[in-house]
């Protein structure tokens, strides 16, 4: 099972959502297409924050 609390897991989620957004994946049950941009942006911000915090340490 993928750990979505670490950077690798979060990046995997973003990749999966981008695949949904570009219609590479058609079987989407849990998210509406018009919500994808906001979700991807939010996850990317979390990733950037985690990477920034990691560099500071």
N, C-alpha and C positions, 0 to 999 in steps of 0.2 A: 504494500500500500504506500502510496506517495505521501510524504509528509508535507502538507501545505503550509506549515509554519516556517519552513526554511526557504532560503532564496531559490534553491533549485526547484522546489515545489511551486513556488509562486511564479517563477518564469515558465514552468510547464503549463500552469493555468492560463497565463497570458497567451502563450503559443496556441493552446487549444481554442481559446476564445477568438483569436485572430483567424484561425482556420474556419471557425463557424462563420465569422464575419465575411470572409471571402468566398463563402459557399463551398469550401472544400469538404465540409461535413454538413449533411442535410438533416440528420436525426437529432433535433434539439428539443429537449423537453422542459428544461428548467429555466430558460432565459429567453426573453423576447429580443428580437433582432435590434429594435430601436434602443435597447438598454445596453447593448454591447460596448459602445464607445465610452460611456460613463464607467462601466465596470472595468474595462481595460485600463483606462486612465487612472482609476483609483488603485488598481493593483500595481501599475507601473510606479505610481507615487510611493506606495509601500515598499516596493523593491528598491527604489532609489534611496529612500530613507534608511532601509536596512543596510544597503551597501555603504552609504555615507557613515553611518554609525560604526560599521565594521572597520572602516579606514581610520576613524578617529581613535579607536581602541588600539 
